[in-house]
Amino acid sequence: MAIARAADQGESALDVLGAAESQLMEVTEKGITHGFQSLDEIVQHSFGTIDNLYKQAAKSPAWPLIH
């Protein structure tokens, strides 16, 4: 959005930068309000994903090449 506004050149650079900064702050605040996950939760979800990828690769005809 900021790039399009800057390319249009209908606004001053300071106005475009101010708007981009506001949008960045909104995104940052949304990310923070969703909270953090504990390391245990992240690892638990990651191992399930890694295990599924391993199982899918094992079913592949290229498995001997991958393994």
C-alpha positions as CSV (number, residue, x, y, z in Angstrom):
1,M,0.0,0.0,0.0
2,A,2.8,2.5,0.9
3,I,4.6,1.7,-2.3
4,A,1.5,2.5,-4.4
5,R,1.0,5.7,-2.5
6,A,4.7,6.7,-3.0
7,A,4.6,5.8,-6.7
8,D,1.4,8.0,-7.1
9,Q,3.4,11.0,-5.8
10,G,0.1,12.6,-4.7
11,E,1.3,12.9,-1.1
12,S,4.5,14.1,0.5
13,A,7.1,11.6,1.5
14,L,6.5,12.3,5.2
15,D,2.8,11.6,4.8
16,V,3.5,8.3,3.1
17,L,6.1,7.3,5.7
18,G,3.7,8.2,8.5
19,A,1.0,6.1,7.0
20,A,3.4,3.2,6.5
21,E,4.6,3.5,10.1
22,S,1.0,3.4,11.4
23,Q,0.2,0.3,9.4
24,L,3.4,-1.4,10.7
25,M,2.4,-0.6,14.3
26,E,-1.1,-2.1,13.7
27,V,0.4,-5.3,12.4
28,T,2.9,-5.4,15.3
29,E,0.2,-4.9,17.9
30,K,-2.0,-7.6,16.3
31,G,0.9,-10.0,16.5
32,I,1.5,-9.2,20.1
33,T,-2.1,-9.4,21.2
34,H,-2.3,-13.0,19.9
35,G,0.3,-13.9,22.6
36,F,3.3,-16.1,22.7
37,Q,3.6,-19.9,22.7
38,S,5.7,-21.8,25.1
39,L,8.7,-23.6,23.7
40,D,7.0,-26.9,24.7
41,E,4.0,-26.1,22.5
42,I,6.2,-25.1,19.6
43,V,8.3,-28.3,19.8
44,Q,5.2,-30.5,20.3
45,H,3.6,-29.1,17.1
46,S,6.9,-29.2,15.1
47,F,7.6,-32.8,15.9
48,G,4.1,-33.8,14.6
49,T,4.8,-31.9,11.4
50,I,8.3,-33.4,11.0
51,D,7.0,-36.9,11.6
52,N,4.2,-36.4,9.0
53,L,6.8,-35.2,6.4
54,Y,9.0,-38.2,7.2
55,K,6.0,-40.6,6.7
56,Q,5.1,-38.9,3.4
57,A,8.6,-39.1,2.1
58,A,8.8,-42.8,3.0
59,K,5.8,-43.4,0.7
60,S,7.5,-41.7,-2.2
61,P,9.1,-43.7,-5.0
62,A,12.2,-41.5,-4.5
63,W,12.5,-42.6,-0.9
64,P,15.7,-44.7,-1.5
65,L,17.3,-41.5,-3.0
66,I,16.1,-39.3,-0.1
67,H,17.0,-41.7,2.7
